[in-house]
Amino acid sequence: MSKILIFGHQSPDTDAITSAISFSYLQNQLGKVTEPVALGEATDETQFALDYFKADNPRVVTSVADEADEVMLVDHNEAQQSVSDIDKVDVLAVVDHHRIANFQTSNPLYYRAEPVGCTNTIILKLFKEHNIEIPENIAGLMLSAIISDTLLLKSPTCTKEDEDAARELADIAGVDLESYGKDLLKAGTNTSDKSADQILNADAKNFPMGDYNVRIGQVNVVDVQEVLDRKDELLSEMDKQSQENSYDLFLLVITNVLESDSVALVFGDDRQKVADAFDKDIIEDTLLLEGVVSRKKQVVPVLTKALS
């Protein structure tokens, strides 16, 4: 029996990596032979969770068809966010909480998508549906993903199901939700030692919106100005990467996890369309987004509607 690879999206965040681990563990308990892999290195936040719960980093891959015929996707479904040779393998399953776009398969598959704040909230349901016990360290990783994706249950993407799942997983993992959550989020906010490329792409995704190819990165901080002080450097890197990858618009959403607000750094010839979409003015390449913390729910839908 050949091994099935399970992975999240490119530029993986905590949910992408830990949902691959948790879903792989579940599938193995159900008799499959799977391995969780990642389409990029772990962020500081994700590494904090992996170290805290003594879990191994998934192997990083850039292609899969040379070693597997079948894969399972977690925390994404869009082809441009997946592995480069996704069209050369058979997708057996998808577990996701994002919009569905640019996705088709030649064979039937298991597809589970729910409008919750985190993929691991769905995976918790799957553990329960199959009566599989969750190990303490796996529960801790799943909890970390919910904390990350919902900014410790404060994001508008957070649902009652996410809240209940977080508390249940915290009990299994043996940690205090609030104190561990704050430590986890804090671990991912340091940008002083990051290059412009790392800041832009550590958590970034491509989105086709009408005739536009839009790149949206997001970075969580406790001091927005620390990133804005490097604005010229970041804009120069956005220009370079836009030319190399044919991005029509490039946004970096800088989110203050303490204040639950964001500032977007915007690059592109049609950036006025971004300003119009949010009914805001772009001032010195930046757009103030009060109360915006979720790319998935508060940024992507607004831009998609405006640009499509």
C-alpha positions as CSV (number, residue, x, y, z in Angstrom):
1,M,0.0,0.0,0.0
2,S,1.5,3.4,-1.0
3,K,1.6,6.2,1.5
4,I,-0.9,9.0,1.3
5,L,0.5,12.5,1.8
6,I,-1.6,15.0,3.8
7,F,-0.8,18.7,3.6
8,G,-2.1,22.2,4.0
9,H,-1.6,25.3,1.8
10,Q,1.6,27.0,0.7
11,S,3.2,29.5,3.2
12,P,1.6,27.3,5.9
13,D,0.2,28.8,9.1
14,T,-0.4,27.0,12.3
15,D,-3.7,25.5,11.1
16,A,-2.2,24.3,7.9
17,I,0.6,22.4,9.6
18,T,-1.3,21.1,12.6
19,S,-4.4,20.0,10.7
20,A,-2.2,17.9,8.5
21,I,-0.7,16.3,11.6
22,S,-4.1,15.8,13.4
23,F,-5.9,14.5,10.2
24,S,-3.0,12.2,9.4
25,Y,-3.2,10.7,12.9
26,L,-6.9,10.2,12.5
27,Q,-6.6,8.5,9.2
28,N,-3.8,6.2,10.4
29,Q,-6.1,5.2,13.3
30,L,-8.7,4.4,10.7
31,G,-6.4,2.0,8.9
32,K,-4.8,4.3,6.2
33,V,-1.1,4.8,5.8
34,T,-0.5,8.5,5.7
35,E,2.2,11.1,6.4
36,P,1.7,14.8,7.2
37,V,3.9,17.0,5.2
38,A,4.2,20.8,4.8
39,L,4.5,23.1,1.8
40,G,6.8,25.4,3.6
41,E,8.7,26.0,6.8
42,A,6.9,26.5,10.1
43,T,6.4,30.1,11.4
44,D,7.7,31.1,14.8
45,E,4.2,30.7,16.2
46,T,3.8,27.2,14.7
47,Q,7.2,26.2,15.9
48,F,6.3,27.4,19.4
49,A,3.3,25.0,19.4
50,L,5.3,22.1,18.0
51,D,8.0,22.6,20.6
52,Y,5.5,23.0,23.5
53,F,3.7,19.8,22.7
54,K,6.9,17.9,21.7
55,A,5.8,17.2,18.1
56,D,8.1,16.7,15.1
57,N,8.1,19.2,12.3
58,P,6.4,17.7,9.2
59,R,8.8,17.1,6.3
60,V,8.7,20.0,3.8
61,V,8.0,19.1,0.2
62,T,7.7,21.1,-3.0
63,S,6.2,18.3,-5.1
64,V,4.4,15.1,-4.3
65,A,3.8,13.1,-7.6
66,D,7.2,11.6,-7.5
67,E,6.5,9.8,-4.2
68,A,2.7,9.4,-3.9
69,D,-0.3,8.7,-6.1
70,E,-2.9,9.9,-3.6
71,V,-3.1,12.9,-1.3
72,M,-5.5,14.6,1.1
73,L,-5.8,18.3,1.5
74,V,-6.5,20.2,4.7
75,D,-7.1,24.0,5.2
76,H,-7.3,24.7,1.5
77,N,-8.8,23.6,-1.8
78,E,-7.7,26.2,-4.3
79,A,-5.1,24.9,-6.8
80,Q,-2.9,28.0,-6.7
81,Q,-2.5,27.6,-2.9
82,S,-1.6,23.9,-3.1
83,V,1.4,21.9,-4.2
84,S,2.8,22.6,-7.6
85,D,1.9,19.2,-9.1
86,I,-1.5,18.8,-7.5
87,D,-2.9,18.0,-11.0
88,K,-0.8,14.9,-11.2
89,V,-2.1,13.1,-8.1
90,D,-5.5,11.8,-7.0
91,V,-7.1,13.9,-4.2
92,L,-8.9,11.5,-1.9
93,A,-10.2,14.0,0.7
94,V,-10.5,17.7,1.5
95,V,-11.2,19.1,5.0
96,D,-11.4,22.9,4.9
97,H,-13.1,26.1,6.2
98,H,-12.4,28.4,3.3
99,R,-14.3,29.4,0.1
100,I,-14.3,26.9,-2.7
101,A,-12.7,28.0,-6.0
102,N,-10.7,26.6,-8.9
103,F,-11.1,23.1,-7.6
104,Q,-12.1,20.0,-9.5
105,T,-11.2,16.3,-9.5
106,S,-11.5,13.4,-11.9
107,N,-12.8,11.0,-9.2
108,P,-15.3,11.2,-6.4
109,L,-13.8,12.2,-3.1
110,Y,-14.6,12.9,0.6
111,Y,-15.2,16.6,1.0
112,R,-15.9,18.3,4.3
113,A,-16.2,22.1,4.4
114,E,-17.8,24.0,7.2
115,P,-18.1,27.8,7.9
116,V,-16.1,27.7,11.1
117,G,-13.0,29.6,12.2
118,C,-10.5,26.7,12.0
119,T,-10.0,23.4,10.1
120,N,-9.1,21.7,13.4
121,T,-12.6,22.4,14.7
122,I,-13.9,20.2,11.9
123,I,-11.3,17.6,12.5
124,L,-12.3,17.4,16.2
125,K,-15.8,16.5,15.0
126,L,-14.3,13.8,12.8
127,F,-12.5,12.3,15.8
128,K,-15.8,12.2,17.7
129,E,-17.7,10.7,14.7
130,H,-15.2,7.9,14.5
131,N,-14.9,7.4,18.3
132,I,-11.1,7.9,18.1
133,E,-9.5,9.3,21.3
134,I,-7.3,12.3,20.8
135,P,-3.8,12.1,22.4
136,E,-2.8,15.0,24.6
137,N,-0.1,16.4,22.3
138,I,-2.4,16.2,19.2
139,A,-5.1,18.0,21.2
140,G,-2.6,20.7,22.0
141,L,-1.7,21.2,18.4
142,M,-5.4,21.4,17.4
143,L,-6.0,23.9,20.1
144,S,-3.1,26.0,18.9
145,A,-4.6,26.2,15.4
146,I,-8.0,27.4,16.8
147,I,-6.2,30.0,18.9
148,S,-4.2,31.2,15.9
149,D,-7.0,31.3,13.4
150,T,-9.4,33.0,15.8
151,L,-6.9,35.3,17.6
152,L,-7.8,33.6,20.9
153,L,-11.5,33.5,20.0
154,K,-11.7,37.2,19.2
155,S,-11.9,37.1,15.4
156,P,-15.2,37.5,13.6
157,T,-14.5,34.2,12.0
158,C,-14.8,32.5,15.4
159,T,-18.0,30.5,16.0
160,K,-19.6,28.9,19.1
161,E,-18.3,25.6,17.7
162,D,-14.7,27.0,17.7
163,E,-15.1,28.2,21.3
164,D,-16.5,24.9,22.5
165,A,-13.8,23.0,20.6
166,A,-11.0,25.2,22.1
167,R,-12.2,24.6,25.6
168,E,-12.5,20.9,25.1
169,L,-9.1,20.6,23.5
170,A,-7.5,22.7,26.3
171,D,-8.9,20.2,28.8
172,I,-7.5,17.3,26.9
173,A,-4.1,19.0,26.4
174,G,-3.9,20.1,30.1
175,V,-3.3,23.8,29.4
176,D,-5.0,27.0,30.5
177,L,-6.7,28.4,27.3
178,E,-6.0,32.1,28.1
179,S,-2.5,31.9,29.3
180,Y,-1.3,29.4,26.7
181,G,-3.1,31.3,24.0
182,K,-1.4,34.6,24.8
183,D,2.0,32.9,24.9
184,L,1.3,31.3,21.5
185,L,0.2,34.6,19.8
186,K,3.1,36.5,21.3
187,A,5.5,34.0,19.9
188,G,4.4,34.8,16.4
189,T,4.6,38.6,16.6
190,N,8.4,39.3,16.4
191,T,9.3,40.8,13.0
192,S,12.6,42.5,13.9
193,D,14.7,39.6,12.7
194,K,12.6,38.8,9.6
195,S,13.5,39.8,6.0
196,A,11.0,41.7,3.9
197,D,10.3,38.5,2.0
198,Q,9.6,36.6,5.2
199,I,7.2,39.3,6.5
200,L,5.3,39.4,3.2
201,N,5.1,35.7,2.6
202,A,5.2,33.8,5.9
203,D,1.4,33.8,5.8
204,A,0.3,34.8,2.3
205,K,-2.1,33.4,-0.3
206,N,-2.9,34.1,-4.0
207,F,-6.5,34.9,-4.9
208,P,-7.9,35.1,-8.4
209,M,-10.5,37.9,-8.3
210,G,-12.1,38.6,-11.7
211,D,-9.3,39.6,-14.0
212,Y,-6.9,40.3,-11.1
213,N,-4.3,38.1,-9.5
214,V,-4.2,39.3,-5.9
215,R,-1.6,38.3,-3.4
216,I,-2.6,38.9,0.3
217,G,-0.1,38.4,3.1
218,Q,-0.9,38.9,6.8
219,V,1.4,39.4,9.8
220,N,0.3,39.6,13.4
221,V,2.1,42.1,15.6
222,V,1.8,44.0,18.9
223,D,3.5,47.1,17.4
224,V,2.2,48.0,13.9
225,Q,4.7,50.8,13.6
226,E,7.6,48.4,13.8
227,V,6.5,47.0,10.4
228,L,5.6,50.3,8.9
229,D,9.0,51.7,9.7
230,R,10.2,49.3,7.0
231,K,7.6,50.4,4.5
232,D,9.9,51.4,1.7
233,E,11.8,48.1,1.9
234,L,8.5,46.1,1.9
235,L,7.1,48.1,-1.1
236,S,10.3,47.5,-3.0
237,E,10.0,43.7,-2.3
238,M,6.3,43.8,-3.3
239,D,7.2,45.4,-6.6
240,K,9.9,42.8,-7.3
241,Q,7.7,39.9,-6.4
242,S,4.7,41.3,-8.3
243,Q,6.8,41.5,-11.5
244,E,8.2,38.0,-11.0
245,N,4.8,36.4,-10.3
246,S,2.4,38.6,-12.3
247,Y,0.5,39.9,-9.2
248,D,-1.8,42.7,-10.1
249,L,-2.3,43.7,-6.5
250,F,-0.2,42.9,-3.4
251,L,-1.5,43.6,0.1
252,L,0.2,43.1,3.4
253,V,-2.4,43.1,6.2
254,I,-0.6,44.1,9.5
255,T,-2.8,43.0,12.4
256,N,-2.4,44.3,15.9
257,V,-3.5,41.2,18.0
258,L,-3.9,43.4,21.1
259,E,-6.1,46.1,19.6
260,S,-7.9,43.9,17.0
261,D,-7.3,46.4,14.2
262,S,-5.2,46.3,11.0
263,V,-3.3,48.5,8.6
264,A,-2.9,47.3,5.0
265,L,0.2,48.1,3.0
266,V,-1.1,48.2,-0.7
267,F,0.9,47.9,-3.9
268,G,-0.3,47.8,-7.5
269,D,-1.4,50.0,-10.3
270,D,-5.1,49.6,-9.5
271,R,-4.7,50.1,-5.7
272,Q,-7.4,52.7,-5.8
273,K,-9.9,49.9,-6.4
274,V,-8.8,48.5,-3.0
275,A,-9.4,51.8,-1.4
276,D,-12.8,52.0,-3.0
277,A,-13.7,48.5,-1.9
278,F,-13.3,49.5,1.7
279,D,-14.5,53.0,1.2
280,K,-11.2,54.3,2.6
281,D,-8.4,56.5,1.5
282,I,-4.9,55.2,0.9
283,I,-2.5,57.5,2.7
284,E,1.2,57.0,2.0
285,D,0.6,53.5,0.7
286,T,-1.4,52.4,3.7
287,L,-5.1,51.7,4.4
288,L,-6.4,51.8,7.9
289,L,-8.8,48.9,8.6
290,E,-10.4,49.4,12.0
291,G,-11.8,46.2,13.5
292,V,-10.4,44.1,10.7
293,V,-8.5,41.0,11.8
294,S,-9.6,38.2,9.4
295,R,-8.3,38.0,5.9
296,K,-10.8,35.2,5.1
297,K,-13.9,37.0,6.3
298,Q,-13.2,40.7,6.3
299,V,-10.7,41.2,3.4
300,V,-11.1,38.5,0.7
301,P,-14.9,38.8,0.3
302,V,-14.8,42.6,0.1
303,L,-12.1,42.6,-2.5
304,T,-13.6,39.7,-4.5
305,K,-16.9,41.6,-4.8
306,A,-15.2,44.8,-5.8
307,L,-12.8,43.2,-8.4
308,S,-15.0,40.6,-9.9
